Amino acid sequence: MEHTHDTDDAKRAIRYLGQAVAQSPFKQTIDRAVMQWMQYRLSRKMPGLPLPELDDMLKGTEMLETNIDQWKAKAVAEGLQIGKLEGKLEGKIEGEARALQHLLSRRFGAIPMDIVARIAAADLEQIEAWFDAAITAPDVASVFTPTRN
């Protein structure tokens, strides 16, 4: 179960384990041990996850199968949200880079390719700093020269 590759494999492993335990003459003892192990493993892999005390292994497998689907859905939703935020930031950086290039070309003419490459590789904070410097800089090179105090 620890080495399953996807949620369907994990659910099959849980189902198989539940069925094997249900058929054992030592069901109660195995139930307790397996559930303690599952709760230990899940609490380590997913801290803060509410894990109720379970008396019956088959009920436990149903609960775990349901939770696996919920965890997968939550992970997908969180991934989509992170992707949206990253996309917005990337779009903002691209927009600021275009604005900086536009300002530079209006003030100083054609922009050298090495400067275009530096702008493309920069983060938002750096692009904003260059934009501010470009407003009052005497030439394009001084926009990209660190100021010395």
C-alpha positions as CSV (number, residue, x, y, z in Angstrom):
1,M,0.0,0.0,0.0
2,E,2.9,2.4,0.7
3,H,4.3,1.9,-2.8
4,T,1.2,2.3,-4.9
5,H,1.5,4.5,-7.9
6,D,-2.0,6.0,-8.0
7,T,-5.2,6.3,-6.1
8,D,-6.8,3.3,-7.9
9,D,-3.8,1.1,-6.8
10,A,-4.1,2.4,-3.3
11,K,-7.8,1.6,-3.1
12,R,-7.3,-1.9,-4.5
13,A,-4.6,-2.5,-1.9
14,I,-6.9,-1.3,0.9
15,R,-9.8,-3.4,-0.4
16,Y,-7.6,-6.5,-0.7
17,L,-6.3,-6.0,2.8
18,G,-9.8,-5.5,4.2
19,Q,-11.0,-8.7,2.6
20,A,-8.0,-10.7,3.8
21,V,-8.5,-9.6,7.3
22,A,-12.2,-10.2,7.2
23,Q,-11.6,-13.9,6.4
24,S,-8.9,-14.4,9.1
25,P,-9.7,-16.2,12.4
26,F,-7.6,-13.5,14.1
27,K,-9.7,-10.7,12.6
28,Q,-10.0,-8.5,15.8
29,T,-6.3,-8.6,16.5
30,I,-5.3,-8.0,12.9
31,D,-7.9,-5.2,12.6
32,R,-6.4,-3.4,15.6
33,A,-2.8,-3.8,14.4
34,V,-3.5,-2.9,10.8
35,M,-5.6,0.2,11.7
36,Q,-2.9,1.4,14.1
37,W,-0.3,1.0,11.3
38,M,-2.5,2.8,8.8
39,Q,-3.2,5.6,11.2
40,Y,0.5,5.9,12.0
41,R,1.5,5.9,8.3
42,L,-1.3,8.3,7.2
43,S,-0.6,10.7,10.1
44,R,3.1,10.8,9.0
45,K,2.3,11.3,5.4
46,M,-0.6,13.7,5.9
47,P,-0.2,15.6,9.2
48,G,-3.4,17.1,10.5
49,L,-5.5,14.6,8.7
50,P,-8.5,13.6,11.0
51,L,-8.3,9.8,11.5
52,P,-11.2,8.4,13.5
53,E,-10.9,5.3,15.7
54,L,-12.1,2.4,13.7
55,D,-13.4,-0.9,15.1
56,D,-14.2,-2.7,11.9
57,M,-11.6,-3.1,9.2
58,L,-14.1,-3.2,6.4
59,K,-15.6,0.1,7.5
60,G,-12.1,1.4,7.7
61,T,-11.4,0.4,4.1
62,E,-14.5,2.2,2.9
63,M,-13.6,5.3,4.8
64,L,-10.0,5.2,3.4
65,E,-11.2,4.7,-0.2
66,T,-13.6,7.7,0.2
67,N,-10.8,9.8,1.7
68,I,-8.3,8.9,-1.0
69,D,-10.8,10.3,-3.6
70,Q,-11.3,13.4,-1.5
71,W,-7.5,13.9,-1.0
72,K,-6.9,13.5,-4.7
73,A,-9.6,16.0,-5.5
74,K,-8.2,18.5,-2.9
75,A,-4.6,18.0,-4.3
76,V,-5.8,18.6,-7.9
77,A,-7.7,21.8,-6.8
78,E,-4.7,23.1,-4.9
79,G,-2.5,22.4,-7.9
80,L,-4.9,24.3,-10.2
81,Q,-4.9,27.2,-7.8
82,I,-1.1,27.3,-7.6
83,G,-1.0,27.1,-11.4
84,K,-3.4,30.0,-11.8
85,L,-1.3,32.1,-9.4
86,E,1.9,31.3,-11.1
87,G,0.3,32.1,-14.5
88,K,-0.9,35.4,-13.2
89,L,2.6,36.3,-11.9
90,E,4.2,35.2,-15.1
91,G,1.7,37.3,-17.1
92,K,2.4,40.3,-14.9
93,I,6.2,39.9,-15.3
94,E,5.8,39.7,-19.1
95,G,3.6,42.8,-19.1
96,E,6.1,44.8,-17.0
97,A,8.9,43.6,-19.2
98,R,7.1,44.8,-22.3
99,A,6.4,48.2,-20.6
100,L,10.1,48.5,-19.7
101,Q,11.2,47.7,-23.3
102,H,8.6,50.2,-24.6
103,L,9.9,52.9,-22.3
104,L,13.5,52.2,-23.2
105,S,12.9,52.2,-26.9
106,R,10.9,55.5,-26.7
107,R,13.6,57.2,-24.7
108,F,16.8,55.7,-26.2
109,G,16.0,54.0,-29.5
110,A,16.7,50.4,-30.4
111,I,17.4,48.2,-27.4
112,P,20.6,46.0,-27.6
113,M,19.8,42.3,-27.6
114,D,21.8,41.6,-24.4
115,I,19.6,44.0,-22.6
116,V,16.4,42.4,-24.0
117,A,17.8,39.1,-22.8
118,R,18.5,40.5,-19.3
119,I,15.0,41.8,-19.1
120,A,13.5,38.5,-20.2
121,A,15.5,36.7,-17.4
122,A,14.7,39.1,-14.6
123,D,12.1,38.8,-11.9
124,L,9.3,41.3,-11.2
125,E,11.2,43.3,-8.5
126,Q,14.2,43.8,-10.8
127,I,12.1,44.8,-13.8
128,E,10.3,47.4,-11.6
129,A,13.6,48.8,-10.4
130,W,14.9,49.1,-13.9
131,F,11.7,50.8,-15.0
132,D,12.0,53.4,-12.2
133,A,15.7,53.9,-13.2
134,A,14.7,54.3,-16.9
135,I,12.5,57.2,-16.2
136,T,15.4,59.5,-15.3
137,A,18.5,57.7,-16.7
138,P,20.7,59.7,-19.2
139,D,21.2,56.6,-21.4
140,V,20.2,52.9,-21.6
141,A,23.4,51.6,-20.1
142,S,23.0,53.5,-16.9
143,V,19.5,51.9,-16.3
144,F,21.3,48.5,-15.9
145,T,24.4,49.8,-14.0
146,P,24.2,49.3,-10.3
147,T,24.1,52.6,-8.4
148,R,27.0,53.3,-6.1
149,N,26.4,55.5,-3.1
